[in-house]
């Protein structure tokens, strides 16, 4: 990634990667179309390397950080995938009960980035739980491409049930004060929106660039929403005007931010779509929101 500068890559390359990352084109077509941009010393191989996530160099909170205690648990999801694995993390040596946050992964399973986000949430003073919806298929396979392939084999409504069951588990956890929110990214943003639709007891929902629920479902939302959208994310953003109109019509509590000139996935610091300024601002707003709703 160091040999290519982000500012020298055209927006069309990022849009092409978005199509690939969301299974709208297969790898063969992705590579074929990417070859058009392999000019001026760039190769397809170097472009592919540049676009793929770098998990080794981007961890903000390590799993063995002494400020937290973190480990894997399993819980029951009878309406979803059966038994689901999750990363459960909380501040170390905390005696007080804390608010809970369900952290929902993108469309590739519980990868190192989402585990890192879950640890960041714990470091901010919460009990976090990051389920892996790929558990019934063996779990996150260690590779995002294979993770996307696996996740495409699961029914998304059954995966929604997995995260709802995770909410129930976390709400009853001994360390949780009973107030539970959700933050989700991409696919997880849709899950966060739908958990707000489905769960009247949800205390807060924060979808990052998530697709929206159907207009008729908005009336069921009880949780306050904090919504983050990327300015260059035309695919997801096209659903926002109708969603906002339904939120207003139903007098729902929400705050929405559009971050200009950043791509879908701007919070993910393992890929070149990451935008440090927007990501840090959005995360600060997220933690401030949870502080107001979960304490």
Phi and psi restraints in degrees (value plus and minus 20) as a CYANA .aco file:
   2 UNK   PHI     -88.8   -48.8
   2 UNK   PSI     -44.0    -4.0
   3 UNK   PHI    -100.9   -60.9
   3 UNK   PSI     -30.7     9.3
   4 UNK   PHI    -139.1   -99.1
   4 UNK   PSI     112.6   152.6
   5 UNK   PHI    -116.2   -76.2
   5 UNK   PSI     112.9   152.9
   6 UNK   PHI     -75.2   -35.2
   6 UNK   PSI     -60.2   -20.2
   7 UNK   PHI     -89.6   -49.6
   7 UNK   PSI     -32.9     7.1
   8 UNK   PHI    -113.3   -73.3
   8 UNK   PSI     -20.5    19.5
   9 UNK   PHI    -120.1   -80.1
   9 UNK   PSI     111.3   151.3
  10 UNK   PHI     -90.7   -50.7
  10 UNK   PSI     133.5   173.5
  11 UNK   PHI     -80.1   -40.1
  11 UNK   PSI     -50.1   -10.1
  12 UNK   PHI     -79.9   -39.9
  12 UNK   PSI     -52.5   -12.5
  13 UNK   PHI     -86.9   -46.9
  13 UNK   PSI     -63.0   -23.0
  14 UNK   PHI     -86.3   -46.3
  14 UNK   PSI     -58.0   -18.0
  15 UNK   PHI     -85.6   -45.6
  15 UNK   PSI     -58.2   -18.2
  16 UNK   PHI     -84.7   -44.7
  16 UNK   PSI     -62.6   -22.6
  17 UNK   PHI     -82.8   -42.8
  17 UNK   PSI     -57.8   -17.8
  18 UNK   PHI     -81.3   -41.3
  18 UNK   PSI     -62.0   -22.0
  19 UNK   PHI     -80.9   -40.9
  19 UNK   PSI     -63.1   -23.1
  20 UNK   PHI     -87.4   -47.4
  20 UNK   PSI     -65.4   -25.4
  21 UNK   PHI     -85.3   -45.3
  21 UNK   PSI     -40.8    -0.8
  22 UNK   PHI    -131.2   -91.2
  22 UNK   PSI       2.7    42.7
  23 UNK   PHI      41.9    81.9
  23 UNK   PSI       5.6    45.6
  24 UNK   PHI    -105.6   -65.6
  24 UNK   PSI     -40.3    -0.3
  25 UNK   PHI    -156.5  -116.5
  25 UNK   PSI     131.8   171.8
  26 UNK   PHI    -106.0   -66.0
  26 UNK   PSI     155.2   195.2
  27 UNK   PHI     -83.6   -43.6
  27 UNK   PSI     -58.9   -18.9
  28 UNK   PHI     -79.2   -39.2
  28 UNK   PSI     -66.9   -26.9
  29 UNK   PHI     -89.2   -49.2
  29 UNK   PSI     -56.1   -16.1
  30 UNK   PHI     -78.7   -38.7
  30 UNK   PSI     -70.4   -30.4
  31 UNK   PHI     -84.0   -44.0
  31 UNK   PSI     -59.8   -19.8
  32 UNK   PHI     -81.1   -41.1
  32 UNK   PSI     -66.8   -26.8
  33 UNK   PHI     -92.5   -52.5
  33 UNK   PSI     -52.2   -12.2
  34 UNK   PHI     -85.0   -45.0
  34 UNK   PSI     -48.6    -8.6
  35 UNK   PHI     -81.4   -41.4
  35 UNK   PSI     -43.6    -3.6
  36 UNK   PHI     -81.9   -41.9
  36 UNK   PSI     -49.7    -9.7
  37 UNK   PHI    -117.7   -77.7
  37 UNK   PSI     -16.9    23.1
  38 UNK   PHI    -104.3   -64.3
  38 UNK   PSI      56.1    96.1
  39 UNK   PHI    -153.1  -113.1
  39 UNK   PSI     146.4   186.4
  40 UNK   PHI      41.1    81.1
  40 UNK   PSI      17.9    57.9
  41 UNK   PHI      75.7   115.7
  41 UNK   PSI     -32.9     7.1
  42 UNK   PHI     -99.8   -59.8
  42 UNK   PSI     125.1   165.1
  43 UNK   PHI    -137.5   -97.5
  43 UNK   PSI     142.0   182.0
  44 UNK   PHI     -80.4   -40.4
  44 UNK   PSI     -60.2   -20.2
  45 UNK   PHI     -81.7   -41.7
  45 UNK   PSI     -63.2   -23.2
  46 UNK   PHI     -88.7   -48.7
  46 UNK   PSI     -56.4   -16.4
  47 UNK   PHI     -85.6   -45.6
  47 UNK   PSI     -62.7   -22.7
  48 UNK   PHI     -81.4   -41.4
  48 UNK   PSI     -63.7   -23.7
  49 UNK   PHI     -82.3   -42.3
  49 UNK   PSI     -59.8   -19.8
  50 UNK   PHI     -83.9   -43.9
  50 UNK   PSI     -60.2   -20.2
  51 UNK   PHI    -100.3   -60.3
  51 UNK   PSI     -45.1    -5.1
  52 UNK   PHI     -95.2   -55.2
  52 UNK   PSI     132.5   172.5
  53 UNK   PHI     -86.9   -46.9
  53 UNK   PSI     127.2   167.2
  54 UNK   PHI    -135.1   -95.1
  54 UNK   PSI      72.6   112.6
  55 UNK   PHI     -98.8   -58.8
  55 UNK   PSI     -46.8    -6.8
  56 UNK   PHI     -90.5   -50.5
  56 UNK   PSI     -53.4   -13.4
  57 UNK   PHI    -116.8   -76.8
  57 UNK   PSI     -15.5    24.5
  58 UNK   PHI    -143.3  -103.3
  58 UNK   PSI     -11.1    28.9
  59 UNK   PHI     -91.4   -51.4
  59 UNK   PSI     105.3   145.3
  60 UNK   PHI    -112.4   -72.4
  60 UNK   PSI     -57.7   -17.7
  61 UNK   PHI    -149.0  -109.0
  61 UNK   PSI      92.2   132.2
  62 UNK   PHI     -94.0   -54.0
  62 UNK   PSI     136.6   176.6
  63 UNK   PHI     -83.2   -43.2
  63 UNK   PSI     -47.5    -7.5
  64 UNK   PHI    -119.5   -79.5
  64 UNK   PSI      -1.7    38.3
  65 UNK   PHI     -77.8   -37.8
  65 UNK   PSI     105.4   145.4
  66 UNK   PHI     -87.0   -47.0
  66 UNK   PSI     -32.5     7.5
  67 UNK   PHI     -98.9   -58.9
  67 UNK   PSI     -30.8     9.2
  68 UNK   PHI    -151.0  -111.0
  68 UNK   PSI     143.1   183.1
  69 UNK   PHI    -142.2  -102.2
  69 UNK   PSI     109.4   149.4
  70 UNK   PHI    -163.4  -123.4
  70 UNK   PSI     118.4   158.4
  71 UNK   PHI    -188.9  -148.9
  71 UNK   PSI     147.0   187.0
  72 UNK   PHI    -109.2   -69.2
  72 UNK   PSI     121.9   161.9
  73 UNK   PHI    -151.6  -111.6
  73 UNK   PSI     150.7   190.7
  74 UNK   PHI    -146.4  -106.4
  74 UNK   PSI     132.6   172.6
  75 UNK   PHI    -164.4  -124.4
  75 UNK   PSI     146.0   186.0
  76 UNK   PHI    -112.3   -72.3
  76 UNK   PSI     112.7   152.7
  77 UNK   PHI    -148.2  -108.2
  77 UNK   PSI      57.5    97.5
  78 UNK   PHI     -83.2   -43.2
  78 UNK   PSI     -47.7    -7.7
  79 UNK   PHI    -111.4   -71.4
  79 UNK   PSI     -25.8    14.2
  80 UNK   PHI    -136.3   -96.3
  80 UNK   PSI    -135.2   -95.2
  81 UNK   PHI    -114.1   -74.1
  81 UNK   PSI     -12.7    27.3
  82 UNK   PHI      72.4   112.4
  82 UNK   PSI    -124.0   -84.0
  83 UNK   PHI    -122.2   -82.2
  83 UNK   PSI     106.2   146.2
  84 UNK   PHI    -138.5   -98.5
  84 UNK   PSI     115.5   155.5
  85 UNK   PHI    -108.3   -68.3
  85 UNK   PSI     124.6   164.6
  86 UNK   PHI    -168.5  -128.5
  86 UNK   PSI     133.3   173.3
  87 UNK   PHI    -112.0   -72.0
  87 UNK   PSI     100.8   140.8
  88 UNK   PHI    -129.5   -89.5
  88 UNK   PSI     104.7   144.7
  89 UNK   PHI    -157.4  -117.4
  89 UNK   PSI     123.4   163.4
  90 UNK   PHI    -173.0  -133.0
  90 UNK   PSI     144.0   184.0
  91 UNK   PHI     -80.9   -40.9
  91 UNK   PSI     123.3   163.3
  92 UNK   PHI     -90.3   -50.3
  92 UNK   PSI     121.6   161.6
  93 UNK   PHI      38.6    78.6
  93 UNK   PSI      10.5    50.5
  94 UNK   PHI    -105.6   -65.6
  94 UNK   PSI     106.6   146.6
  95 UNK   PHI    -119.0   -79.0
  95 UNK   PSI     -44.0    -4.0
  96 UNK   PHI    -103.0   -63.0
  96 UNK   PSI     131.6   171.6
  97 UNK   PHI     -92.2   -52.2
  97 UNK   PSI     124.5   164.5
  98 UNK   PHI    -144.9  -104.9
  98 UNK   PSI     138.9   178.9
  99 UNK   PHI     -85.5   -45.5
  99 UNK   PSI     134.6   174.6
 100 UNK   PHI    -131.1   -91.1
 100 UNK   PSI     126.2   166.2
 101 UNK   PHI    -151.4  -111.4
 101 UNK   PSI     101.9   141.9
 102 UNK   PHI    -106.5   -66.5
 102 UNK   PSI     104.4   144.4
 103 UNK   PHI    -125.8   -85.8
 103 UNK   PSI     100.8   140.8
 104 UNK   PHI    -130.4   -90.4
 104 UNK   PSI     107.0   147.0
 105 UNK   PHI     -93.7   -53.7
 105 UNK   PSI     152.5   192.5
 106 UNK   PHI     -98.7   -58.7
 106 UNK   PSI    -178.0  -138.0
 107 UNK   PHI    -110.1   -70.1
 107 UNK   PSI      18.0    58.0
 108 UNK   PHI    -166.5  -126.5
 108 UNK   PSI      -5.9    34.1
 109 UNK   PHI      68.2   108.2
 109 UNK   PSI    -196.8  -156.8
 110 UNK   PHI    -100.2   -60.2
 110 UNK   PSI      63.5   103.5
 111 UNK   PHI    -108.4   -68.4
 111 UNK   PSI     154.1   194.1
 112 UNK   PHI     -79.0   -39.0
 112 UNK   PSI     -52.3   -12.3
 113 UNK   PHI     -82.3   -42.3
 113 UNK   PSI     -67.3   -27.3
 114 UNK   PHI     -89.1   -49.1
 114 UNK   PSI     -56.6   -16.6
 115 UNK   PHI     -81.2   -41.2
 115 UNK   PSI     -58.7   -18.7
 116 UNK   PHI     -84.4   -44.4
 116 UNK   PSI     -62.8   -22.8
 117 UNK   PHI     -80.5   -40.5
 117 UNK   PSI     -61.3   -21.3
 118 UNK   PHI     -81.9   -41.9
 118 UNK   PSI     -59.1   -19.1
 119 UNK   PHI     -88.9   -48.9
 119 UNK   PSI     -56.1   -16.1
 120 UNK   PHI     -82.0   -42.0
 120 UNK   PSI     -60.4   -20.4
 121 UNK   PHI     -83.4   -43.4
 121 UNK   PSI     -60.5   -20.5
 122 UNK   PHI     -85.7   -45.7
 122 UNK   PSI     -60.0   -20.0
 123 UNK   PHI     -84.1   -44.1
 123 UNK   PSI     -46.2    -6.2
 124 UNK   PHI    -100.2   -60.2
 124 UNK   PSI     -23.8    16.2
 125 UNK   PHI      89.4   129.4
 125 UNK   PSI       8.8    48.8
 126 UNK   PHI    -150.3  -110.3
 126 UNK   PSI     140.0   180.0
 127 UNK   PHI    -107.4   -67.4
 127 UNK   PSI      96.3   136.3
 128 UNK   PHI    -129.1   -89.1
 128 UNK   PSI     129.2   169.2
 129 UNK   PHI    -157.2  -117.2
 129 UNK   PSI     101.6   141.6
 130 UNK   PHI    -138.7   -98.7
 130 UNK   PSI      75.2   115.2
 131 UNK   PHI     -93.3   -53.3
 131 UNK   PSI     136.9   176.9
 132 UNK   PHI    -133.0   -93.0
 132 UNK   PSI      85.6   125.6
 133 UNK   PHI     -89.2   -49.2
 133 UNK   PSI     -28.0    12.0
 134 UNK   PHI    -108.3   -68.3
 134 UNK   PSI     -19.2    20.8
 135 UNK   PHI     -70.3   -30.3
 135 UNK   PSI     -66.0   -26.0
 136 UNK   PHI     -82.5   -42.5
 136 UNK   PSI     -37.5     2.5
 137 UNK   PHI    -127.8   -87.8
 137 UNK   PSI      -3.7    36.3
 138 UNK   PHI      85.8   125.8
 138 UNK   PSI     -25.9    14.1
 139 UNK   PHI      69.4   109.4
 139 UNK   PSI     152.6   192.6
 140 UNK   PHI     -72.7   -32.7
 140 UNK   PSI     105.7   145.7
 141 UNK   PHI    -104.4   -64.4
 141 UNK   PSI     -16.9    23.1
 142 UNK   PHI      70.8   110.8
 142 UNK   PSI     -16.7    23.3
 143 UNK   PHI    -167.1  -127.1
 143 UNK   PSI     108.5   148.5
 144 UNK   PHI     -86.0   -46.0
 144 UNK   PSI     -57.6   -17.6
 145 UNK   PHI     -80.4   -40.4
 145 UNK   PSI     -66.4   -26.4
 146 UNK   PHI     -88.6   -48.6
 146 UNK   PSI     -53.3   -13.3
 147 UNK   PHI     -83.0   -43.0
 147 UNK   PSI     -63.5   -23.5
 148 UNK   PHI     -82.5   -42.5
 148 UNK   PSI     -60.9   -20.9
 149 UNK   PHI     -81.4   -41.4
 149 UNK   PSI     -64.8   -24.8
 150 UNK   PHI     -84.2   -44.2
 150 UNK   PSI     -65.7   -25.7
 151 UNK   PHI     -84.7   -44.7
 151 UNK   PSI     -50.8   -10.8
 152 UNK   PHI     -86.0   -46.0
 152 UNK   PSI     -35.6     4.4
 153 UNK   PHI    -107.1   -67.1
 153 UNK   PSI     -28.7    11.3
 154 UNK   PHI    -119.4   -79.4
 154 UNK   PSI     129.2   169.2
 155 UNK   PHI     -95.9   -55.9
 155 UNK   PSI     108.2   148.2
 156 UNK   PHI     -88.5   -48.5
 156 UNK   PSI     -48.8    -8.8
 157 UNK   PHI     -90.0   -50.0
 157 UNK   PSI     -53.1   -13.1
 158 UNK   PHI     -89.5   -49.5
 158 UNK   PSI     -56.4   -16.4
 159 UNK   PHI     -85.2   -45.2
 159 UNK   PSI     -57.8   -17.8
 160 UNK   PHI     -76.9   -36.9
 160 UNK   PSI     -61.4   -21.4
 161 UNK   PHI     -82.4   -42.4
 161 UNK   PSI     -54.1   -14.1
 162 UNK   PHI     -82.0   -42.0
 162 UNK   PSI     -61.6   -21.6
 163 UNK   PHI     -96.7   -56.7
 163 UNK   PSI     -52.2   -12.2
 164 UNK   PHI     -83.7   -43.7
 164 UNK   PSI     -62.2   -22.2
 165 UNK   PHI     -84.3   -44.3
 165 UNK   PSI     -54.5   -14.5
 166 UNK   PHI     -84.1   -44.1
 166 UNK   PSI     -59.9   -19.9
 167 UNK   PHI     -78.7   -38.7
 167 UNK   PSI     -66.0   -26.0
 168 UNK   PHI     -81.5   -41.5
 168 UNK   PSI     -61.7   -21.7
 169 UNK   PHI     -82.1   -42.1
 169 UNK   PSI     -68.1   -28.1
 170 UNK   PHI     -87.0   -47.0
 170 UNK   PSI     -57.9   -17.9
 171 UNK   PHI     -80.9   -40.9
 171 UNK   PSI     -51.6   -11.6
 172 UNK   PHI    -114.0   -74.0
 172 UNK   PSI     -20.8    19.2
 173 UNK   PHI     -86.0   -46.0
 173 UNK   PSI     122.9   162.9
 174 UNK   PHI     -78.5   -38.5
 174 UNK   PSI     -50.8   -10.8
 175 UNK   PHI    -107.7   -67.7
 175 UNK   PSI     -27.0    13.0
 176 UNK   PHI    -114.5   -74.5
 176 UNK   PSI     121.5   161.5
 177 UNK   PHI    -103.6   -63.6
 177 UNK   PSI     -15.7    24.3
 178 UNK   PHI      73.7   113.7
 178 UNK   PSI     -30.0    10.0
 179 UNK   PHI    -117.7   -77.7
 179 UNK   PSI      96.7   136.7
 180 UNK   PHI    -147.2  -107.2
 180 UNK   PSI     111.6   151.6
 181 UNK   PHI    -137.1   -97.1
 181 UNK   PSI     158.4   198.4
 182 UNK   PHI    -158.4  -118.4
 182 UNK   PSI     121.3   161.3
 183 UNK   PHI    -149.5  -109.5
 183 UNK   PSI     112.5   152.5
 184 UNK   PHI    -161.0  -121.0
 184 UNK   PSI     134.4   174.4
 185 UNK   PHI    -144.2  -104.2
 185 UNK   PSI     107.4   147.4
 186 UNK   PHI      41.6    81.6
 186 UNK   PSI    -136.9   -96.9
 187 UNK   PHI     -69.5   -29.5
 187 UNK   PSI     -61.4   -21.4
 188 UNK   PHI     -84.8   -44.8
 188 UNK   PSI     -46.2    -6.2
 189 UNK   PHI     -86.6   -46.6
 189 UNK   PSI     -59.7   -19.7
 190 UNK   PHI     -83.6   -43.6
 190 UNK   PSI     -63.2   -23.2
 191 UNK   PHI     -78.9   -38.9
 191 UNK   PSI     -63.4   -23.4
 192 UNK   PHI     -81.1   -41.1
 192 UNK   PSI     -63.9   -23.9
 193 UNK   PHI     -80.2   -40.2
 193 UNK   PSI     -63.5   -23.5
 194 UNK   PHI     -95.2   -55.2
 194 UNK   PSI     -49.0    -9.0
 195 UNK   PHI     -85.6   -45.6
 195 UNK   PSI     -55.6   -15.6
 196 UNK   PHI     -84.3   -44.3
 196 UNK   PSI     -56.0   -16.0
 197 UNK   PHI     -88.1   -48.1
 197 UNK   PSI     -62.0   -22.0
 198 UNK   PHI    -107.5   -67.5
 198 UNK   PSI     -45.2    -5.2
 199 UNK   PHI    -134.3   -94.3
 199 UNK   PSI      80.9   120.9
 200 UNK   PHI     -84.5   -44.5
 200 UNK   PSI     -41.5    -1.5
 201 UNK   PHI    -111.5   -71.5
 201 UNK   PSI     -20.7    19.3
 202 UNK   PHI     -82.9   -42.9
 202 UNK   PSI     111.3   151.3
 203 UNK   PHI    -106.8   -66.8
 203 UNK   PSI     -42.9    -2.9
 204 UNK   PHI    -190.1  -150.1
 204 UNK   PSI     126.6   166.6
 205 UNK   PHI    -155.1  -115.1
 205 UNK   PSI     112.5   152.5
 206 UNK   PHI    -148.6  -108.6
 206 UNK   PSI      72.9   112.9
 207 UNK   PHI    -105.8   -65.8
 207 UNK   PSI     106.8   146.8
 208 UNK   PHI    -115.8   -75.8
 208 UNK   PSI      98.9   138.9
 209 UNK   PHI      17.4    57.4
 209 UNK   PSI      34.6    74.6
 210 UNK   PHI    -123.4   -83.4
 210 UNK   PSI     124.1   164.1
 211 UNK   PHI     -86.5   -46.5
 211 UNK   PSI     138.8   178.8
 212 UNK   PHI    -119.7   -79.7
 212 UNK   PSI     135.2   175.2
 213 UNK   PHI     -91.7   -51.7
 213 UNK   PSI     144.9   184.9
 214 UNK   PHI     -85.4   -45.4
 214 UNK   PSI     128.7   168.7
 215 UNK   PHI     -74.0   -34.0
 215 UNK   PSI     -57.8   -17.8
 216 UNK   PHI     -89.9   -49.9
 216 UNK   PSI     -34.8     5.2
 217 UNK   PHI    -107.7   -67.7
 217 UNK   PSI     -36.4     3.6
 218 UNK   PHI     -84.0   -44.0
 218 UNK   PSI     -51.8   -11.8
 219 UNK   PHI     -80.1   -40.1
 219 UNK   PSI     -43.6    -3.6
 220 UNK   PHI    -101.0   -61.0
 220 UNK   PSI     -30.1     9.9
 221 UNK   PHI     -91.6   -51.6
 221 UNK   PSI     108.6   148.6
 222 UNK   PHI    -132.8   -92.8
 222 UNK   PSI     -49.7    -9.7
 223 UNK   PHI     -94.2   -54.2
 223 UNK   PSI     123.9   163.9
 224 UNK   PHI     -88.1   -48.1
 224 UNK   PSI     125.5   165.5
 225 UNK   PHI    -135.8   -95.8
 225 UNK   PSI     121.3   161.3
 226 UNK   PHI    -143.5  -103.5
 226 UNK   PSI      95.2   135.2
 227 UNK   PHI    -135.1   -95.1
 227 UNK   PSI     110.7   150.7
 228 UNK   PHI    -133.7   -93.7
 228 UNK   PSI     107.5   147.5
 229 UNK   PHI    -146.4  -106.4
 229 UNK   PSI     127.6   167.6
 230 UNK   PHI    -115.6   -75.6
 230 UNK   PSI     112.7   152.7
 231 UNK   PHI     -79.2   -39.2
 231 UNK   PSI     -51.9   -11.9
 232 UNK   PHI    -113.1   -73.1
 232 UNK   PSI     -16.8    23.2
 233 UNK   PHI    -109.6   -69.6
 233 UNK   PSI      50.2    90.2
 234 UNK   PHI     -81.7   -41.7
 234 UNK   PSI     -53.8   -13.8
 235 UNK   PHI     -80.0   -40.0
 235 UNK   PSI     -70.7   -30.7
 236 UNK   PHI     -97.4   -57.4
 236 UNK   PSI     -58.1   -18.1
 237 UNK   PHI     -85.9   -45.9
 237 UNK   PSI     -43.0    -3.0
 238 UNK   PHI     -84.7   -44.7
 238 UNK   PSI     -40.1    -0.1
 239 UNK   PHI    -109.9   -69.9
 239 UNK   PSI     -26.3    13.7
 240 UNK   PHI     -90.6   -50.6
 240 UNK   PSI     -64.0   -24.0
 241 UNK   PHI     -76.3   -36.3
 241 UNK   PSI     -62.7   -22.7
 242 UNK   PHI     -88.3   -48.3
 242 UNK   PSI     -57.5   -17.5
 243 UNK   PHI     -84.7   -44.7
 243 UNK   PSI     -66.5   -26.5
 244 UNK   PHI     -82.4   -42.4
 244 UNK   PSI     -61.0   -21.0
 245 UNK   PHI     -80.9   -40.9
 245 UNK   PSI     -60.2   -20.2
 246 UNK   PHI     -89.2   -49.2
 246 UNK   PSI     -58.0   -18.0
 247 UNK   PHI     -82.5   -42.5
 247 UNK   PSI     -63.0   -23.0
 248 UNK   PHI     -86.7   -46.7
 248 UNK   PSI     -64.1   -24.1
 249 UNK   PHI     -80.2   -40.2
 249 UNK   PSI     -53.9   -13.9
 250 UNK   PHI    -118.0   -78.0
 250 UNK   PSI      -9.8    30.2
 251 UNK   PHI      35.3    75.3
 251 UNK   PSI      25.6    65.6
 252 UNK   PHI    -109.5   -69.5
 252 UNK   PSI     129.1   169.1
 253 UNK   PHI    -103.7   -63.7
 253 UNK   PSI      98.3   138.3
 254 UNK   PHI    -173.3  -133.3
 254 UNK   PSI     133.1   173.1
 255 UNK   PHI    -152.5  -112.5
 255 UNK   PSI     111.5   151.5
 256 UNK   PHI    -144.7  -104.7
 256 UNK   PSI     120.0   160.0
 257 UNK   PHI    -145.2  -105.2
 257 UNK   PSI     114.3   154.3
 258 UNK   PHI    -130.2   -90.2
 258 UNK   PSI     101.8   141.8
 259 UNK   PHI    -117.0   -77.0
 259 UNK   PSI      90.5   130.5
 260 UNK   PHI     -85.3   -45.3
 260 UNK   PSI     126.4   166.4
 261 UNK   PHI      39.4    79.4
 261 UNK   PSI       9.6    49.6
 262 UNK   PHI    -144.9  -104.9
 262 UNK   PSI     136.8   176.8
 263 UNK   PHI    -112.2   -72.2
 263 UNK   PSI     138.5   178.5
 264 UNK   PHI     -68.5   -28.5
 264 UNK   PSI     114.0   154.0
 265 UNK   PHI      67.0   107.0
 265 UNK   PSI      -4.4    35.6
 266 UNK   PHI     -84.2   -44.2
 266 UNK   PSI     -39.2     0.8
 267 UNK   PHI    -101.5   -61.5
 267 UNK   PSI     -39.4     0.6
 268 UNK   PHI     -97.6   -57.6
 268 UNK   PSI      85.1   125.1
 269 UNK   PHI    -102.4   -62.4
 269 UNK   PSI      -9.2    30.8
 270 UNK   PHI    -120.3   -80.3
 270 UNK   PSI     -23.1    16.9
 271 UNK   PHI    -147.1  -107.1
 271 UNK   PSI     141.3   181.3
 272 UNK   PHI     -90.0   -50.0
 272 UNK   PSI     -26.1    13.9
 273 UNK   PHI     -94.8   -54.8
 273 UNK   PSI     -33.2     6.8
 274 UNK   PHI     -78.2   -38.2
 274 UNK   PSI     115.9   155.9
 275 UNK   PHI    -144.5  -104.5
 275 UNK   PSI      88.4   128.4
 276 UNK   PHI     -77.6   -37.6
 276 UNK   PSI     -67.6   -27.6
 277 UNK   PHI     -83.3   -43.3
 277 UNK   PSI     -68.1   -28.1
 278 UNK   PHI     -86.2   -46.2
 278 UNK   PSI     -60.7   -20.7
 279 UNK   PHI     -84.0   -44.0
 279 UNK   PSI     -64.7   -24.7
 280 UNK   PHI     -87.4   -47.4
 280 UNK   PSI     -58.1   -18.1
 281 UNK   PHI     -86.4   -46.4
 281 UNK   PSI     -64.8   -24.8
 282 UNK   PHI     -83.7   -43.7
 282 UNK   PSI     -58.9   -18.9
 283 UNK   PHI     -89.3   -49.3
 283 UNK   PSI     -59.7   -19.7
 284 UNK   PHI     -80.5   -40.5
 284 UNK   PSI     -64.5   -24.5
 285 UNK   PHI     -82.5   -42.5
 285 UNK   PSI     -57.2   -17.2
 286 UNK   PHI     -84.6   -44.6
 286 UNK   PSI     -68.3   -28.3
 287 UNK   PHI     -86.5   -46.5
 287 UNK   PSI     -59.6   -19.6
 288 UNK   PHI     -80.6   -40.6
 288 UNK   PSI     -59.8   -19.8
 289 UNK   PHI     -84.9   -44.9
 289 UNK   PSI     -67.0   -27.0
 290 UNK   PHI     -84.5   -44.5
 290 UNK   PSI     -55.2   -15.2
 291 UNK   PHI     -80.2   -40.2
 291 UNK   PSI     -59.5   -19.5
 292 UNK   PHI     -92.9   -52.9
 292 UNK   PSI     -48.8    -8.8
 293 UNK   PHI    -125.7   -85.7
 293 UNK   PSI     -41.4    -1.4
 294 UNK   PHI    -132.6   -92.6
 294 UNK   PSI     -29.2    10.8
